[in-house]
Amino acid sequence: MKIEYRKNMKTAEMENMLDDMTKELFGRGRKVAMDNQMCVMCGNDANHFTDELSRREYGISGMCQSCQDGVFSVDSQG
């Protein structure tokens, strides 16, 4: 199932800024990565998510489940 990201919720300027930022940070543009269901951070497949919230987060951030887990996990060792 292709995940639709919220392109229509952002201005063209915002889309361009996000694309430039992900190219600089991760070496791949957000639009190309998401159009091909790839993670913007690691470049791996972004088709499998643990729940609907994670699937929706991909539509916002472009991160696969593994990268989401790494970014949003709580470090219990403080």
ABEGO torsion letter per residue (X at the ends): XBBBBBAAABBAAAAAAAAAAAAAAAGBBAAAAAAAGBBAAAGBBBABBABAAAAAAAAAAGBBAAAAAAAABBBAAX
